[in-house]
C-alpha cells in the first residue's frame, strides 16, 4: 500500500512537470545498441538496457539507467563531448543516476555508456538527449486591434531551429522559428475586443520546452460609435456619446488642442456627457475621442465642430433707396471665414464674409419704398449661428418726380412739385446754399408750392428736394436753375460802318460767366461774355447801310434772360460815289452828286476849310446840287462829302479841286533883244495861281513869275498874246494883248540868222528848264516836309505817343494827318491828263505823278505808255519795291497785265472786292475758272485758288504768246476791307501782310510787288505803309508813321487816303507790340502741297513774331 502511494506521488510530480514546462519533455529511451565486432573475448559484459533522462535544465542533463544485472560491482564509463566520465555503480538501489553539467542550453548531446568490470568494457549503449533551451527574453505588442494582437520576440540565441509554443485560453499554438531574420512575429486572431489575455510562450527544441515567458495584455476596445453636440455657446461645447458595449469599466480620452482629457465612463446610465470649456468663440475644433481599457486606446472617433461665433456688434445703414437698403457691419473678430445669415420677412439670406476689408456690406433688394423692416443678423461659422442682432429701419420714400419754376425774378424763385404718391403725410426738405428748409406737405391739393426768397440776381442755384418720411429722406431731386440776371445799364456805339456796328457795354456785375442775346430784325444772336476785361464788345455784321435798327440786349445766364435793354441806332450810310463839278467861277463851285441809294431821307455834310456845311438831300430828283460860294480864286480846296443819316456820317468822299483863277491883270510889253524879243509883264495875282500861260501864234509859254521873256521874234513886228492864269488844271478867262517888237532892227539877214540861233538856244533852254522844273518840284516837295519834322519814336515810347495822339477825339491824329495833306501835290501829272489818257484814270483826283509813274514799253499801234501806277520805295535802300496802282478798268486790263509782265512782278496784292456796295470797284481781270484767258499778248491761267476766311490766295501762270515765255504770279486777295474804311480788326491784316512779306523775301530778284485797291491810294497805301513800318519796328525798334506816309505821298497822291486809315496804322503797330497767346489756326487740307502755303507761312509768321 505504501509502495502504491509512492508511485502515485511520483506520477503526480511528473504530470506537474510535464504540464508546466515545455522543456521537460522526456527524451525517447529507445537507444540503439551497437555491438562491437572484434576478436572474441574470453567473456563479455552486457550494456545497459536503456538510459532515461530524469531531469534537465539549460546546462544539465540528469541521466538514469538500471544497473546491469543489478550488479553493484559494475562501474560505468559515460562518453560525450570527447570526454569519458567514470561513474561508480556501487550506490544503493538498482539504478544509477548521473547529472551531466556545464552543458549548453538547447543543445543535443550524444552519450555512449559503457559497462566496465575488471578492465573489461561493454560494447556501449548509445543515447541522444538535449538540454532545455532558454525561454524568450521579452514579448512585445507590435500592434493590436479589436480582434487581434501582433506579438513579436527575438529568436532565442538567434537560432532559427528553435520553434515556439504559445499557450493562452487553454490552448497551445505551435509557432515556427525558421522565418528569416532575428525575430519572430505572430498574430493572435479571433480575439474579443477590450479583453485581457494571459499568454505563455515556450521555446521548443527537439520536443523540449523552455521555461515559459508570460505576457498579460488586452485587445483594443471598440471606439465610440457617434458623438453628438448636446449644446454649445461661445466658450463651451457639451458632447455626448453612448458607452462602448454599455461597459462602465471603460474610460475615455478626449484629445483636442494638443491636450488630452481623461473622462470616466463609470457614471450611471448607458451614455457619457462631457462639457468642454474655456474655448474660443467661433472657432473650429477637432475632437478625437478614444475608448480606454487598461491603458489601451481604441481607434479614435473624430468630431470636427465649432463654438458659437459672437454676433455682430452693430449694423449701420450704409445707403438706402426706395427698393434697397445697403447694410454694413464690422466682421466679427475681423474674421473673413465667418459668414452671415440675414433674416427678414420670413426668409433667410446667406451672406459671405470673405470680401476684402474689415467690414461686410450687403444690399437688401426688392423692398417696398417707405416700409419698416425688422432685420436679424446672425454670424455663421461652419453652419453654426450666433445670437442674432436686430435692426429696425425703413426704406427710402420715393422722391418728387419733377420741380417746375412757376415764376422767377432777380431775387426770388417760385418752385412747385406734385406730392409724392399724392400723400399729404410726407414732408419735404429743400437744400440749397448749405442750408436746409423744411416744407410741410400737408397743404391742400395735390401739389406743393414754395417761394425761395432773398436770392442774388443772375446766380446759379442748385436745389435738392427730398421727400421725408419718418426721418428718412428720399433720393434728392436736383434742380439747377438761376435767378434772373440784371440787364445791362447802357450800350455804347464803339464804331460803325456801312454794314457793321460795334456795340459795347459793361459786363453786368463784371461777371464773365454771363452771356448776352442781341435781338434785332426778328433774329437773336448769342454773344459770349467770357472775353477779358470788364466790357463786352460785339460787332453786328451784314447790316444794311444807312438803316435804323432797334436792338434789344438781354443778359443771359444759364438760358435765363434779363429784362431787355433797348438801343435804337443806325448804320453808317454809304458815301457818295462821285462828286462832279457842274460849273464854277473864281469864287464859286457848283458840286453835284447822285443821292446815295437814291434816298431823299439822307442829308449831307460838306467839309472844307475847317468848316462843315449841312446840305439837305430832300430835293426832288436823283441828284443833289450844291453851290459853294465865297471861295478864293485859283485856290485848291479839299472837299470831303459825308452822307448823314440820323446824325451818323458816312465815310467821307474826298474831292480835291481848284477854283478858276482870276484873269491876269496889269499886262504890258517891253522891248527886248533889239527887237528880236520882248518881255511880257503882269501884276501879282489876286488869289492863287500856279502859273501863267501865254499863247502866241502856235507857241505856248508857261511861267510862274510876273514876267516872261520871249525871244526869237522879228523886230518891228506885232504879236498878239493870249494870257491865262493857271491854277492846277483850272484856267482863267484869257486876256489878250498886242505887242510890237522893237522897230529899231538891223539888217534882215543878220537878224534872221541871229533870231534862228536864239530860237534854237531858247528851245534847248526851255526843254532843260522844263525838266529841271519838274525835278526841282519833286525835290522841293520832298524837302518841303523834312523828315526832321517827323522824328522816329522808340517802341517803348509808342504807347504813350499813341495815347497822346488819341486825346480829344483823336485830335493829334487829325492835325498830323491834315499836315500831310499837301505833301507831293505840287508835282505835275501832265501825262495823266493828256486827252488819250484821261479815260485810263478811274478817278479824276487820283492821277499818276510824272516823276514816279510806271512807264509801259512802247508797243506797235499804241500811242501811249501810260498806266495809273507809281513806284513806291521799299524799306532801307530798296527802290521801286512796290507798284501802287489803281484797280484795272475794262479798258486797262491788258495794260495792267503788260505792266506785271514788263516789271517781272511775281506777286499781285488786291485789297478790294470787284463789287462793293453795289458799285464796281475793280474789273475782274483774271480768268473766272480754270480756262486760260488772253489779255493782249499775255495768256493767264489759274493754277490754284485757296480761300481763307479773310483772303484768297491764287497761283497764276502768265505766258507771253509772242515770246513763248511764261512767269508764275501769286495773287493775294484780301476780301475783308471796306472802301475808304479799315478792317474790323488788326490781326487779320497783320497776318496777311506777313504772308505777302514772306513771298517778297522768297523771291528777292523778282520785280516790284503790284499792290492795288480801287483807286490805288487808300487801302493800297495803308498796306504798303504797314509793311514798311513793321520792317522798321523789327530792325530798328523805332517807328515813324507820319514820315512813312510823307515819303509815299511824294510818289503817289493821297496814299493812306483817310484819317481813319491813318489811325488804323497806329492801331496796327500798337497791337503788334502787344504779346498775345492766341495761336494761329492750322487748317487741315486734302493732299496737295500747294494749298498748305498759307498755313505754313502763318506758322512761320507766328514763330518769328512772338509779340503777335
VENVENKA-V847361 format. One record per residue. PSI is psi in whole degrees, -180 to 180 (none if undefined). BURIAL is # if it has 16 or more other ideal C-beta (glycine too) atoms within 10 Angstrom, else .. D_FIRST is the distance of its C-alpha to the first C-alpha in whole Angstrom. Layout:
psi->[PSI;PSI]
burial->[BURIAL;BURIAL]
d_first->[D_FIRST;D_FIRST]
This chain:
psi->[-41;-38;-39;-40;-39;-42;-40;-41;-42;-43;-40;-42;-43;-39;-39;-46;-44;-42;-21;-6;119;-12;1;13;133;136;142;138;4;96;129;142;131;121;133;139;125;-170;143;139;163;-37;162;153;150;147;164;156;-37;163;132;145;109;-12;152;150;-171;-22;1;154;126;115;152;138;159;139;140;126;21;34;117;-4;-13;141;177;148;123;119;122;152;41;25;150;127;124;134;127;143;20;-5;157;155;176;0;157;134;135;137;120;124;175;38;171;132;143;38;140;132;149;112;138;120;122;141;132;132;126;46;3;138;139;176;-22;140;124;133;135;136;153;151;163;130;160;147;165;149;-36;149;130;152;105;-36;161;156;-163;-26;6;151;130;113;148;142;156;141;138;126;23;34;115;-2;-10;142;178;150;126;122;124;151;41;30;148;137;123;136;124;141;18;-5;153;155;177;0;162;135;136;136;121;119;177;37;174;132;143;39;144;135;145;118;137;126;127;140;138;126;120;40;3;126;147;-178;137;143;121;140;123;123;175;157;160;131;161;145;167;150;-32;146;133;150;108;-36;163;157;-162;-26;3;154;130;115;149;143;155;141;140;127;21;33;115;-6;-14;141;180;149;124;120;128;151;40;25;150;135;125;136;124;142;17;-7;155;156;176;1;160;138;135;136;120;123;177;38;170;134;143;38;140;132;145;112;136;122;124;138;136;126;116;44;-2;126;148;175;134;144;119;140;119;122;174;156;163;127;160;149;163;148;-35;148;130;154;105;-39;162;153;-163;-30;7;152;130;110;147;142;154;139;137;123;20;35;115;-2;-11;141;178;151;125;122;124;151;42;28;151;135;126;137;125;141;18;-7;155;156;177;2;162;135;135;136;118;120;178;37;172;132;140;39;143;134;145;117;137;124;127;139;137;126;118;42;-1;127;148;-179;137;145;126;140;128;123;177;156;162;137;163;145;171;150;-35;148;131;150;108;-31;157;155;-161;-24;-4;156;130;116;151;143;154;141;139;125;20;34;117;-5;-15;139;178;148;125;119;129;150;43;25;152;134;125;134;124;141;17;-6;155;156;174;0;158;135;135;136;120;124;176;39;170;135;144;38;139;132;141;112;134;121;126;137;138;127;117;43;-3;128;147;175;133;140;118;138;116;119;173;155;162;127;160;149;164;151;-35;150;132;151;109;-34;163;155;-163;-30;7;153;130;111;150;143;154;139;136;125;20;36;116;-4;-13;140;179;150;124;120;125;153;41;26;152;135;128;137;127;142;19;-5;155;158;176;0;159;133;132;137;118;119;178;35;170;132;143;41;141;135;144;114;136;121;126;136;135;126;115;42;-1;127;147;-180;137;146;125;140;126;122;177;156;162;130;158;147;166;150;-37;148;127;149;108;-36;166;157;-169;-25;1;155;130;112;149;142;153;139;136;124;20;34;117;-3;-11;140;180;150;126;121;129;152;42;26;151;134;126;136;126;141;17;-5;155;156;175;1;158;133;136;137;120;125;175;38;169;133;142;29;138;134;139;110;132;120;126;136;138;126;115;46;-1;128;148;176;135;141;122;137;119;122;173;151;161;128;157;152;151;135;163;29;133;157;154;144;153;150;36;32;-7;7;175;161;126;128;143;167;162;150;150;93;-154;154;154;-24;168;128;129;123;127;116;-122;8;145;132;141;133;147;-13;-156;11;154;126;125;122;-175;20;174;143;153;33;148;134;136;125;131;123;131;144;140;139;98;-129;-8;146;138;175;125;150;131;148;141;125;147;135;166;122;-7;68;-176;-170;143;-40;-43;-43;-39;-47;-45;-43;-39;-44;-44;-38;-45;-44;-40;-40;-44;-44;-40;-47;-45;-43;-38;-46;-41;-37;-43;-44;-42;-34;-43;-45;-39;-37;-38;-33;-7;-46;92;148;-18;-26;-33;86;151;144;122;148;-36;-20;-9;-43;-39;-41;-43;-44;-41;-43;-26;-12;157;51;54;35;-40;-44;-43;-46;-43;-41;-38;-33;-26;-4;-28;1;127;-4;-12;8;154;149;45;-46;-39;-27;4;145;-40;-12;-12;-37;-12;-1;127;-41;142;-18;3;95;153;127;143;-36;-26;9;155;126;123;150;147;141;139;133;-4;139;12;140;18;139;142;82;146;149;144;132;149;-171;143;-128;23;94;148;46;-23;158;119;120;155;160;138;141;165;-34;-7;8;-45;-41;-37;-48;-32;-44;-45;-44;-49;-34;-2;39;137;-1;141;129;118;126;16;160;154;-36;131;128;32;7;144;121;-23;139;141;103;10;164;145;-23;-158;-2;127;150;148;125;96;-124;2;129;122;132;147;121;-34;159;100;114;134;-179;-33;-7;166;138;125;149;121;153;122;124;131;108;-29;-18;-3;42;148;151;150;133;130;133;111;113;105;124;4;45;113;152;139;6;-160;158;161;-22;166;-29;-45;-42;-37;-41;-43;-43;-37;-40;-44;-44;-40;-40;-44;-43;-22;-29;72;-19;7;171;-173;149;126;123;130;155;-121;-60;-20;25;-43;-78;-39;-49;-38;-47;-45;-43;-42;-43;-46;-44;-40;-32;-42;-41;-48;-32;-28;-16;32;168;140;90;-44;-43;-36;-46;-40;-48;-37;-39;-15;-18;-27;136;153;21;132;85;-29;159;-36;-37;-36;-42;-37;-38;-45;-40;-38;-47;-42;-47;-34;-32;-10;120;146;153;-15;130;154;130;145;88;151;129;173;176;105;121;-39;-41;2;-4;-50;-48;-38;-47;-38;-38;-41;-41;-43;-42;-38;-18;73;-18;-10;none]
burial->[.;.;.;.;.;.;.;.;.;.;.;.;.;.;.;.;.;.;.;.;#;#;#;#;#;.;#;.;.;.;#;.;.;.;.;.;.;.;.;.;.;.;.;.;#;.;#;#;.;#;#;#;#;.;.;#;#;#;.;.;#;#;#;.;#;.;#;#;.;.;.;.;.;#;#;#;#;#;.;#;.;.;.;.;.;.;#;.;#;.;.;.;.;.;.;#;.;#;.;#;.;.;#;.;#;#;#;.;.;.;#;#;#;#;#;#;#;.;.;.;#;#;#;#;#;#;#;#;#;#;#;#;#;#;#;#;.;.;#;.;.;.;.;#;.;#;.;.;#;.;#;.;#;.;#;#;#;.;.;.;.;#;#;#;#;#;#;#;.;.;.;.;.;.;#;.;#;.;.;.;.;.;.;#;.;#;.;#;.;.;#;.;#;#;#;.;.;.;#;#;#;#;#;#;#;#;.;#;#;#;#;#;#;.;#;.;#;#;#;#;#;#;#;#;.;.;#;.;.;.;.;#;.;#;.;.;#;.;#;.;#;.;#;#;.;.;.;.;.;#;#;#;#;#;#;#;.;.;.;.;.;.;#;.;#;.;.;.;.;.;.;#;.;#;.;#;.;.;#;.;#;#;#;.;.;.;#;#;#;#;#;#;#;.;.;#;#;#;.;#;#;.;#;.;#;#;#;#;#;#;#;#;.;.;#;.;.;.;.;#;#;#;.;.;#;.;#;.;#;.;#;#;.;.;.;.;.;#;#;#;#;#;#;#;.;.;.;.;.;.;#;.;#;.;.;.;.;.;.;#;.;#;.;#;.;.;#;.;#;#;.;.;.;.;#;#;#;#;#;#;#;.;.;#;#;#;.;.;#;.;#;.;#;#;#;#;#;#;#;#;.;.;#;.;.;.;.;#;.;#;.;.;#;.;#;.;#;.;#;#;.;.;.;.;.;#;#;#;#;#;#;#;.;.;.;.;.;.;#;.;#;.;.;.;.;.;.;#;.;#;.;#;.;.;#;.;#;#;#;.;#;.;#;#;#;#;#;#;#;.;.;#;#;#;#;#;#;.;#;.;#;#;#;#;#;#;#;#;.;.;#;.;.;.;#;#;#;#;#;#;#;#;#;.;#;.;#;#;.;.;.;.;.;#;#;#;#;#;#;#;.;.;.;.;.;.;#;.;#;.;.;.;.;.;.;#;.;#;.;#;.;.;#;.;#;#;#;.;.;.;#;#;#;#;#;#;#;#;.;#;#;#;.;#;#;.;#;.;#;#;#;#;#;#;#;#;.;.;#;.;#;.;.;#;.;#;#;.;#;.;#;#;#;.;#;#;#;.;.;.;.;#;#;#;#;#;#;#;.;.;.;.;.;.;#;.;#;.;.;.;.;.;.;#;.;#;.;#;.;.;#;#;#;#;#;#;.;#;#;#;#;#;#;#;#;.;.;#;#;#;#;#;#;#;#;#;#;#;#;#;#;#;#;#;.;.;#;.;#;.;#;#;#;.;#;#;#;#;#;#;.;#;.;.;#;.;#;#;#;#;#;#;#;#;#;#;.;.;.;.;#;#;#;.;.;.;.;#;.;#;#;#;#;.;#;.;.;.;#;.;#;.;#;#;#;#;#;#;.;#;#;#;.;.;#;.;#;.;#;.;#;#;.;.;#;.;.;.;.;.;#;.;.;#;#;.;.;#;.;.;.;#;.;.;.;.;.;.;.;.;.;.;.;#;.;.;#;#;.;.;#;#;.;.;#;.;.;.;.;#;.;#;#;.;#;.;.;#;.;.;#;#;.;.;#;#;.;.;.;#;.;#;#;.;.;#;#;.;.;#;.;.;#;#;#;.;#;#;#;.;#;#;.;.;.;.;#;.;.;#;#;#;#;#;#;#;#;#;#;#;#;#;#;#;.;#;.;.;.;.;.;.;.;.;#;#;#;#;#;#;#;#;#;#;#;.;.;.;.;#;#;#;#;#;#;#;#;#;#;.;.;#;#;#;#;#;#;#;#;#;#;.;#;.;#;#;#;#;#;#;#;#;#;.;.;#;#;.;.;.;#;#;#;.;#;#;#;.;.;.;.;.;#;.;#;#;.;#;#;#;#;#;.;.;.;#;.;#;.;#;#;.;#;#;#;#;.;#;#;.;.;.;.;.;.;#;#;.;#;#;#;#;#;#;.;#;#;#;#;#;#;#;#;#;.;#;#;#;#;#;#;#;#;#;#;#;#;#;#;#;.;.;.;.;.;#;#;#;#;#;#;#;#;#;#;#;#;#;#;#;#;#;#;#;#;#;#;#;#;#;.;#;#;.;.;.;.;.;#;#;#;#;#;#;#;#;#;#;#;#;#;#;#;#;#;#;#;#;#;#;#;#;#;#;#;#;.;#;#;#;#;#;#;.;.;.;.;.;.;#;.;.;.;.;.;.;.;.;.;.;#;#;#;#;#;.;#;#;.;.;#;#;.;.;#;.;.;#]
d_first->[0;4;5;5;6;9;10;11;13;14;16;17;19;20;21;23;25;26;27;29;31;33;33;29;29;28;31;30;29;31;34;36;37;40;42;44;48;50;51;48;47;46;42;40;37;34;34;30;29;28;28;26;28;25;27;31;33;37;38;35;32;29;29;26;26;24;26;28;27;25;28;28;32;32;34;34;37;37;40;41;44;46;44;42;39;38;34;32;29;29;26;23;20;21;22;26;26;30;31;35;37;40;40;42;40;40;41;40;39;40;37;38;35;37;35;37;38;41;43;42;40;39;40;38;36;37;35;36;35;36;36;36;39;41;41;44;46;47;48;51;53;56;57;56;57;56;53;53;52;53;50;51;50;51;49;46;48;51;49;50;47;44;43;42;40;41;38;39;39;35;37;38;41;42;45;47;48;50;53;56;57;54;53;51;52;50;51;49;50;50;49;50;53;53;49;47;44;41;41;39;40;38;40;39;39;38;35;34;35;36;35;37;40;40;44;44;48;50;52;56;57;59;63;65;67;70;72;75;78;78;81;83;86;88;85;82;80;77;74;72;69;66;62;60;58;59;56;57;55;57;60;63;65;69;71;75;77;75;73;69;69;65;65;62;61;60;63;63;64;63;66;67;70;72;75;76;79;82;83;86;88;89;87;84;81;78;74;71;68;64;61;59;55;53;56;56;60;61;64;67;69;72;75;79;81;84;85;88;91;94;97;100;102;106;107;111;114;115;117;118;121;121;118;116;114;113;110;109;106;104;101;98;97;99;96;98;94;95;97;98;99;102;102;105;107;103;103;101;102;100;101;100;100;100;104;105;106;104;106;105;108;108;111;111;113;115;115;118;121;121;118;115;112;108;106;103;101;98;96;93;91;88;89;89;92;93;95;98;101;104;108;111;114;117;118;122;124;127;130;133;135;138;140;144;147;149;152;152;155;155;153;151;149;148;145;143;140;138;136;132;131;134;132;134;131;130;132;133;133;136;135;138;139;136;137;135;137;135;137;136;136;137;141;142;142;140;141;141;144;144;147;146;148;150;149;151;153;152;149;146;143;139;139;135;135;131;130;128;125;123;124;123;126;126;127;130;133;135;139;141;145;148;150;154;155;159;162;164;166;169;170;172;174;173;175;176;178;179;175;173;173;171;169;168;166;164;160;159;157;157;154;154;151;154;155;159;160;164;165;169;170;168;165;162;161;158;159;156;156;154;157;157;159;160;163;162;165;165;167;169;170;171;174;177;180;182;180;179;175;173;170;167;165;161;159;155;152;149;151;153;157;159;162;164;167;170;173;176;177;179;178;181;184;185;187;191;191;194;197;200;204;206;209;210;213;213;211;210;207;206;202;201;197;195;193;190;188;191;190;193;191;190;193;193;194;196;195;198;199;197;198;196;198;196;198;197;196;197;200;201;200;197;198;199;202;203;206;205;208;210;208;210;212;210;207;203;201;197;197;193;193;190;189;188;186;185;186;184;186;185;185;188;190;192;196;198;202;205;208;211;213;217;220;221;224;226;227;230;230;231;233;231;231;235;235;232;229;229;227;226;225;223;222;219;217;217;213;211;211;209;212;216;217;220;221;224;225;222;221;218;218;215;215;213;216;220;222;222;223;224;226;227;230;233;236;238;236;235;231;230;226;224;222;218;216;212;209;206;207;209;213;216;219;221;224;227;229;232;233;235;234;237;240;241;239;240;241;239;237;236;235;233;231;231;229;227;226;225;224;221;220;220;218;215;215;215;212;210;211;209;206;206;207;203;202;203;202;198;198;200;198;195;196;197;194;192;189;189;189;186;184;180;178;174;171;170;173;173;171;174;177;176;175;179;180;178;180;182;182;182;185;184;183;186;189;187;187;191;192;191;193;196;194;195;198;201;200;202;200;203;201;199;203;204;205;203;200;200;198;195;195;192;194;197;196;194;195;194;196;198;197;193;193;191;194;193;194;197;197;199;201;200;202;200;197;196;193;192;190;189;188;185;184;181;179;180;182;181;185;185;181;182;184;185;186;187;185;187;189;189;192;191;187;188;190;187;185;187;187;183;184;186;185;181;180;176;175;177;176;177;177;178;178;180;181;180;181;183;185;185;184;184;184;181;182;179;177;176;173;172;175;177;181;184;186;189;188;184;181;179;175;172;169;167;167;164;165;163;164;167;168;168;168;170;170;173;174;178;180;183;184;187;186;182;181;178;177;174;174;172;173;172;173;172;172;172;175;178;181;183;180;176;173;171;168;169;165;166;169;168;165;168;170;167;167;170;170;167;169;172;170;168;172;174;176;177;180;181;179;181;180;182;182;185;187;186;186;184;180;181;182;179;177;179;179;175;174;177;176;172;172;174;171;169;171;173;171;174;176;180;180;184;185;183;185;188;188;187;190;192;191;191;192;190;187;184;186;185;184;181;180;181;179;176;176;176;173;171;171;170;167;167;166;163;160;158;154;155;154;156;155;154;154;152;154;153;153;157;158;161;160;158;161;162;158;158;161;160;157;159;161;158;157;160;161;158;161;162]
